[in-house]
Amino acid sequence: MVMVRFIDREGNAVEAEGTAGTSLLQCGQAAGMPLEGTCEGQMACSTCHVIVAPEWFDRLPEASEEEEDMLDLAAHVTRTSRLSCQIVLGDEIEGLEVRIPAESRDMQKS
Ligand code: FES
């Protein structure tokens, strides 16, 4: 199991464990985080947007162009924003910390 830490909208740290090879989105949902993931990882909704702790951002594999394009449309995007459906859990990200943005936007609805 891989341990990651979510910071929720109230600023509380929530530790969660996920199986290696599954997505950070699934892990967050299992931990009760408000990540809708409406498009189920198809990079079409941006409701799985998370803000990665700066010290972790460079340690993650780079985002694809499709992911960057979708992030451009997400609400409250920062320099270290990522789509959690595109982050795969593995030993190398044990201890990863991400924050839930203040709100998310479902690009499929607008
Ligand atoms: Fe829709 Fe990640 S779940 S973009």
Residues whose N, C-alpha, C, O or C-beta is under 5 A from the ligand:
A	BS01	FES	G37 T38 C39 E40 G41 Q42 M43 A44 C45 S46 T47 C48 L83 C85
